[in-house]
Every structure is written in C-alpha cells, then in structure tokens.
Amino acid sequence: MLSIPVFSRLLARVQAVSRPTGRAAAQALLLALAASAALPAAAQTKVKIGLIGTNESQLPIVVAIDQGLFKAENIDVETVNFRGGGVAVQALVGGSVDLAAFATDHVLRLSNRGVQARYLVGIDRYITHILVVPSNKDYKSLADLRGGKIVVSAPGSYSDNVLRWTIKGLGLDPDKDFTIIGTGGGAAGRAGLDSGQVDAIMSTTPDFINDELESPGKYRILYDWRKIPHSGQAVVAKKDWIDDHPEAAKGIARAVLKAEQIIQTDPAAVERGVRTLFPERSDVFVKQFAAVAPNIISPDGRISESGFLKMVEILRSVEPDLEPIDQADVDLTNTLLER
C-alpha cells in the first residue's frame, strides 16, 4: 500500500493536472493512483542469524531486534542459537543460517577451505577474555600455572587460541607445559576450580561479574587481555549470500551499527538487551554488565587494521599452516555502510 505522504503527493499532482489539461488527463492519473494504492507493500527479506552462547557479541543483535532496527530496514530476522562458534560455522556453510555473529578468525579458516565469507559489521574492539583463578591460590603470573590445568570453552575456540598464543609468547609450550581442557567453560569450569580439579579458567566479563555477585572474593583475575586491540567478533555471511541479497546485507550492517551506537548512549536499551541475553540473572548483574558494555562493543562497526592483524597473528600462532588473508578482500563493513 502507498504511504500517506506518497498518496498526498500523487493526489496533489492529480489536482494540478486537472486544472490546465482537462478531465481526461486527470482521470488517467486517478486510475494510475488507484492501481498503485492497491499494490501490496514490499515483502520483508527473511534472514536467519546464528548466535552463539550468551557473550557480549550477541548484544548488538538483541538490541537491534528490541529497537525494531531490522524491521526498519525491511528485514524479518529469526535468531538461531548455537552452543559454540564451530557449530554456527557449520550451519553457515551448510546454509541453515544466512548470517552468524561469531569470532572473526573463522573467516580465515574458511578462506583456507575455499569458502568465501565476508564481514558485514564488526562488533567488539578488544580481546574479551580473562584468566581466573581461586583467590586463595598464590599465583603471580600465567607462568606460575606451568604444569597445571586450564579450562577453555572448546579446542580451537577463541579462548583456546588466545591462551595458546600468550603461552607461546612466554617461551613455553601450551601442550607440554600445561594441560588445556575444553569443557565449555562457565559453570563446568567453576565447578572444576571449586573442586581443585583445574587450576584456572578462561572467562569473560559477564561470567566474572556473575561469579563476583554469587561468590564475592572467591575468584580473582590472574591475566587480563581486555585492553589488547582485537576485532574478535563480527557479523559474517558467505559471499554468495551477500551477492544475492545486497540490499539486505546493507540493511543488516546499518541496523547493527545503529544498535552499537545506541549501546553507547542509552543505558535503558542496553539493560533490556542484557536482560534478554541473561534472563535468569539478577537485576544487579544486569545493571553492572550494562554499565561496562559500551567499553566492550564497537561504537562504529569497524574492524580496525590493528585488530584484524592481531586476529591473524593469534590464529596463525596456533595454526601456522593457514595462509594469511588480506583484510580488504574479506571486510565489507565500509562498503556496506557506504563510508
């Protein structure tokens, strides 16, 4: 159907035509107006977006949905939740989702498999992990954990890669000097810490905030990566999907960017998004995580050059056979956002 402003402009045109050109021309325009008004509105593009777990990378997607930003771009979004990035990658390659918000390093891996994937919009701007240990242990550094057991979310995951890269930077061997265990992190990792079965866990800001609220002073941060520039998370799609849906790709990028900007300026909107991501957690948690989210989320959707190069460095330190890729070949953020 025609919008009211468009209808009014057409009607004014009819009235103007009827004066100088006569009844026949006016009648013709009225018929055209009636036919146009009867046309249905353009169908929304249906898009399935894969989300992983409940970390900060999902927040702009949730805020964009809450704020109606995808609908404003004529996009009907359906979210599909996965337990980890690896499963989401399989779904993206297999076509069961059109897009996914996950670690940027998957694009490098996919490129080496001959699968052409692209970044639509960046989500964060620093490494998001911290290494957590029991407060009653007298560790001074990561090297003090030599011979110990450290939990990561999964083998080959973002947390696993960051940990291995850091261990190698210390001149140690992550396989010989440590036992790295992929248990899924979260509650399972904390249970291992509490029982003494593991010595440290790779954690994230929301998980550590929750741990502090539930067990104040029980855990502490031994190593903090959260100030190292690193474009770790992004919205990703296969190149052929983008080529087939160029306007939808632009709409997704614009909607997520607007959500990122809202996260910087609207605490109430951030709190609603955090509540959606963590429905079982306390109001105090929601407020605390919402307060730090603007420092985590990108304000401009960019994948910085330094962040991209750091991602490549980290991944190739643990998978040296991977061929590097040029950021210009896979990063469409500026193109889609027309800047």
C-alpha positions as CSV (number, residue, x, y, z in Angstrom):
1,M,0.0,0.0,0.0
2,L,1.1,3.6,-0.6
3,S,2.2,5.6,2.4
4,I,0.2,8.7,3.4
5,P,2.9,11.1,2.3
6,V,3.2,9.5,-1.1
7,F,-0.5,9.3,-1.6
8,S,-0.8,13.0,-0.8
9,R,1.8,14.0,-3.3
10,L,0.1,12.0,-6.0
11,L,-3.3,13.5,-5.2
12,A,-1.8,17.0,-5.4
13,R,-0.4,16.1,-8.8
14,V,-3.9,15.0,-10.0
15,Q,-5.4,18.2,-8.8
16,A,-2.7,20.3,-10.5
17,V,-3.1,18.3,-13.8
18,S,-6.9,18.7,-13.8
19,R,-6.7,22.5,-14.0
20,P,-4.6,23.0,-17.1
21,T,-5.0,19.8,-19.1
22,G,-8.6,18.8,-18.5
23,R,-10.7,15.9,-17.3
24,A,-9.1,13.1,-19.4
25,A,-5.6,13.5,-18.1
26,A,-6.8,13.8,-14.5
27,Q,-8.9,10.6,-14.9
28,A,-5.8,8.8,-16.2
29,L,-3.8,9.8,-13.3
30,L,-6.5,8.8,-10.9
31,L,-6.6,5.4,-12.4
32,A,-2.9,5.1,-12.0
33,L,-3.1,6.3,-8.4
34,A,-5.8,3.7,-7.6
35,A,-3.8,0.9,-9.2
36,S,-0.7,1.9,-7.2
37,A,-2.6,2.1,-4.0
38,A,-3.8,-1.4,-4.4
39,L,-0.3,-2.8,-4.7
40,P,0.9,-4.7,-1.5
41,A,3.8,-3.4,0.5
42,A,7.2,-5.0,-0.5
43,A,7.7,-8.3,1.3
44,Q,10.3,-8.2,4.1
45,T,13.5,-10.2,3.4
46,K,13.6,-13.1,5.8
47,V,17.0,-13.6,7.4
48,K,18.3,-16.3,9.8
49,I,21.1,-15.1,12.1
50,G,23.1,-17.6,14.1
51,L,24.0,-16.5,17.7
52,I,26.5,-18.3,19.9
53,G,26.1,-18.7,23.7
54,T,25.5,-15.7,25.7
55,N,28.5,-13.4,25.4
56,E,28.8,-9.7,24.5
57,S,28.9,-10.4,20.7
58,Q,25.2,-11.1,20.8
59,L,24.2,-7.8,22.4
60,P,24.0,-5.6,19.3
61,I,21.8,-8.1,17.6
62,V,19.4,-8.3,20.5
63,V,19.3,-4.5,20.9
64,A,18.7,-4.2,17.1
65,I,15.7,-6.5,17.4
66,D,14.4,-4.8,20.5
67,Q,14.6,-1.4,18.9
68,G,13.0,-2.5,15.6
69,L,16.1,-1.6,13.6
70,F,15.9,-4.7,11.4
71,K,12.2,-4.1,10.7
72,A,13.0,-0.5,9.7
73,E,15.4,-2.0,7.1
74,N,12.6,-4.2,5.8
75,I,14.3,-7.3,7.2
76,D,12.5,-10.1,9.2
77,V,15.1,-11.6,11.5
78,E,15.0,-15.0,13.0
79,T,17.7,-15.9,15.5
80,V,19.1,-19.4,15.8
81,N,21.1,-20.2,19.0
82,F,24.2,-22.4,18.9
83,R,26.4,-23.7,21.8
84,G,29.6,-22.5,20.1
85,G,31.2,-20.9,17.1
86,G,32.2,-24.2,15.4
87,V,28.6,-25.3,15.2
88,A,27.5,-21.9,13.9
89,V,30.2,-22.1,11.2
90,Q,28.9,-25.4,10.1
91,A,25.3,-24.0,9.9
92,L,26.5,-21.0,7.9
93,V,28.4,-23.1,5.4
94,G,25.6,-25.6,5.1
95,G,23.0,-22.8,4.6
96,S,20.8,-23.4,7.6
97,V,21.5,-19.8,8.6
98,D,22.2,-16.8,6.4
99,L,24.5,-14.9,8.8
100,A,26.2,-15.5,12.1
101,A,27.7,-13.4,14.8
102,F,30.9,-15.2,15.8
103,A,34.7,-15.0,16.1
104,T,36.4,-13.2,13.1
105,D,39.1,-15.9,12.9
106,H,36.6,-18.3,11.4
107,V,36.7,-16.3,8.2
108,L,40.4,-17.0,7.9
109,R,39.8,-20.7,8.4
110,L,37.0,-20.7,5.9
111,S,39.1,-18.9,3.3
112,N,41.8,-21.7,3.6
113,R,39.0,-24.2,3.0
114,G,37.9,-22.4,-0.2
115,V,34.8,-21.0,1.4
116,Q,34.4,-17.3,0.8
117,A,33.0,-15.5,3.8
118,R,32.8,-11.8,4.5
119,Y,32.5,-9.4,7.5
120,L,29.3,-7.3,7.3
121,V,30.0,-5.3,10.5
122,G,32.4,-5.5,13.4
123,I,31.1,-6.0,17.0
124,D,33.9,-5.6,19.5
125,R,37.3,-3.9,19.7
126,Y,39.4,-5.8,22.3
127,I,40.2,-9.3,23.3
128,T,37.4,-10.3,25.6
129,H,39.0,-12.9,27.8
130,I,40.4,-13.0,31.3
131,L,42.2,-15.8,33.2
132,V,40.5,-16.5,36.5
133,V,41.9,-18.4,39.5
134,P,40.8,-19.1,43.1
135,S,41.7,-16.1,45.3
136,N,43.3,-18.4,47.9
137,K,46.0,-19.5,45.4
138,D,49.2,-17.6,45.4
139,Y,49.8,-17.4,41.6
140,K,51.6,-14.3,40.5
141,S,51.6,-14.9,36.7
142,L,50.5,-17.2,34.0
143,A,53.9,-18.8,34.1
144,D,53.2,-19.9,37.7
145,L,50.5,-22.2,36.3
146,R,53.1,-24.3,34.5
147,G,52.2,-28.0,35.0
148,G,48.6,-27.1,35.8
149,K,45.2,-27.5,34.1
150,I,43.4,-24.6,32.4
151,V,39.9,-24.7,31.1
152,V,38.8,-23.1,27.8
153,S,35.4,-23.2,26.1
154,A,36.5,-25.7,23.4
155,P,39.6,-26.9,21.5
156,G,40.4,-24.4,18.7
157,S,38.0,-21.8,20.2
158,Y,38.7,-18.1,20.6
159,S,39.6,-18.6,24.3
160,D,41.9,-21.6,23.4
161,N,43.7,-19.6,20.7
162,V,44.3,-16.6,22.9
163,L,45.6,-18.7,25.7
164,R,48.0,-20.7,23.5
165,W,49.3,-17.6,21.8
166,T,50.0,-16.0,25.1
167,I,51.8,-19.1,26.5
168,K,54.0,-19.3,23.4
169,G,54.8,-15.6,23.9
170,L,56.2,-16.6,27.3
171,G,58.5,-19.1,25.6
172,L,56.5,-22.0,27.0
173,D,54.7,-24.9,25.2
174,P,51.0,-25.0,25.6
175,D,50.8,-28.7,25.1
176,K,53.9,-29.8,27.0
177,D,53.9,-27.2,29.9
178,F,50.1,-27.1,30.5
179,T,47.0,-29.2,30.2
180,I,44.4,-27.3,28.4
181,I,40.9,-28.7,28.7
182,G,37.8,-27.8,26.6
183,T,34.8,-28.3,28.8
184,G,32.5,-25.5,27.6
185,G,33.6,-23.1,30.4
186,G,31.0,-21.4,32.5
187,A,29.5,-23.4,35.4
188,A,31.6,-26.5,34.5
189,G,34.8,-24.6,34.7
190,R,33.9,-23.0,38.0
191,A,33.0,-26.4,39.4
192,G,36.4,-27.6,38.4
193,L,38.0,-24.7,40.2
194,D,36.0,-25.2,43.3
195,S,36.9,-28.9,43.4
196,G,40.6,-28.3,42.7
197,Q,40.4,-30.5,39.6
198,V,41.6,-27.5,37.5
199,D,43.8,-24.5,38.3
200,A,42.4,-21.7,36.1
201,I,39.6,-21.0,33.7
202,M,39.4,-18.7,30.7
203,S,36.4,-16.4,31.4
204,T,34.6,-13.3,30.1
205,T,33.3,-10.1,31.6
206,P,29.7,-11.2,32.1
207,D,30.7,-14.5,33.7
208,F,33.2,-12.9,36.0
209,I,30.6,-10.3,37.1
210,N,28.2,-13.1,37.9
211,D,30.8,-15.0,39.8
212,E,31.6,-12.0,41.9
213,L,28.0,-11.4,42.7
214,E,27.3,-15.1,43.6
215,S,30.6,-15.7,45.5
216,P,32.3,-12.4,46.4
217,G,36.0,-12.6,46.7
218,K,36.2,-16.3,45.8
219,Y,37.9,-15.8,42.5
220,R,40.4,-13.2,41.0
221,I,41.8,-12.3,37.7
222,L,45.3,-13.5,37.1
223,Y,45.7,-12.3,33.5
224,D,43.6,-9.7,31.6
225,W,43.6,-9.4,27.8
226,R,40.8,-6.9,27.6
227,K,42.9,-3.9,26.6
228,I,44.6,-5.5,23.6
229,P,43.0,-4.2,20.4
230,H,41.5,-7.2,18.6
231,S,38.5,-7.3,16.3
232,G,37.3,-10.6,17.7
233,Q,33.6,-10.8,16.8
234,A,31.7,-9.8,13.7
235,V,28.5,-10.5,11.7
236,V,29.6,-12.8,8.9
237,A,27.9,-14.1,5.8
238,K,29.0,-16.1,2.8
239,K,29.9,-14.0,-0.3
240,D,27.3,-15.7,-2.5
241,W,24.5,-14.7,0.0
242,I,25.7,-11.1,0.0
243,D,25.9,-11.1,-3.8
244,D,22.3,-12.4,-3.9
245,H,21.0,-10.1,-1.2
246,P,22.9,-6.8,-1.5
247,E,20.2,-4.6,0.0
248,A,19.6,-7.0,2.9
249,A,23.3,-7.1,3.6
250,K,23.4,-3.3,3.8
251,G,20.3,-3.2,6.0
252,I,21.8,-5.7,8.4
253,A,25.0,-3.7,8.6
254,R,23.1,-0.4,9.2
255,A,20.8,-2.0,11.8
256,V,23.7,-3.5,13.8
257,L,25.7,-0.3,13.6
258,K,22.7,1.7,14.9
259,A,22.4,-0.8,17.8
260,E,26.1,-0.3,18.6
261,Q,25.6,3.4,18.8
262,I,22.5,3.0,21.0
263,I,24.6,0.8,23.3
264,Q,26.9,3.8,23.8
265,T,24.2,6.3,24.6
266,D,21.0,4.5,26.0
267,P,21.5,2.6,29.3
268,A,17.9,1.5,29.4
269,A,18.1,-0.1,26.0
270,V,21.3,-1.9,27.0
271,E,19.7,-3.2,30.2
272,R,16.8,-4.6,28.2
273,G,19.3,-6.3,25.8
274,V,21.3,-7.8,28.7
275,R,18.1,-9.0,30.4
276,T,17.1,-10.8,27.1
277,L,20.6,-12.4,26.9
278,F,20.6,-13.4,30.6
279,P,17.0,-13.9,31.8
280,E,17.9,-15.8,34.9
281,R,20.4,-13.4,36.3
282,S,19.8,-10.8,38.9
283,D,18.9,-7.1,38.4
284,V,22.3,-6.2,39.9
285,F,24.1,-8.3,37.3
286,V,22.0,-6.6,34.5
287,K,23.0,-3.1,35.7
288,Q,26.6,-4.0,36.2
289,F,27.1,-5.6,32.8
290,A,25.1,-2.9,31.0
291,A,27.4,-0.3,32.6
292,V,30.5,-1.9,31.1
293,A,29.1,-3.0,27.8
294,P,29.8,0.3,26.0
295,N,33.5,-0.2,26.7
296,I,33.4,-3.6,25.0
297,I,31.2,-3.0,22.0
298,S,32.5,-1.2,18.9
299,P,30.9,2.3,18.6
300,D,31.4,2.4,14.8
301,G,31.1,-1.2,13.5
302,R,34.7,-1.1,12.1
303,I,37.2,-3.9,12.0
304,S,40.4,-2.0,12.8
305,E,43.5,-2.8,10.9
306,S,45.4,-3.4,14.1
307,G,42.6,-5.6,15.4
308,F,42.4,-7.6,12.2
309,L,46.2,-8.2,12.2
310,K,46.1,-9.2,15.8
311,M,43.4,-11.8,15.0
312,V,45.6,-13.2,12.2
313,E,48.7,-13.3,14.4
314,I,46.9,-15.1,17.2
315,L,45.3,-17.7,14.9
316,R,48.4,-18.4,12.9
317,S,50.5,-18.8,16.0
318,V,48.5,-21.9,16.8
319,E,47.6,-22.9,13.2
320,P,50.8,-21.9,11.3
321,D,49.8,-23.7,8.1
322,L,47.0,-21.3,7.5
323,E,47.6,-18.9,4.6
324,P,47.0,-15.2,5.7
325,I,44.3,-13.2,4.1
326,D,44.1,-9.5,3.1
327,Q,41.6,-7.6,5.1
328,A,40.5,-5.7,2.0
329,D,39.4,-9.0,0.5
330,V,37.0,-10.0,3.3
331,D,36.0,-6.8,5.1
332,L,32.9,-5.2,3.6
333,T,32.0,-3.0,6.6
334,N,32.9,0.3,4.9
335,T,31.3,-0.7,1.6
336,L,28.0,-1.8,3.1
337,L,27.8,1.2,5.4
338,E,28.8,3.5,2.5
339,R,31.6,5.4,4.2
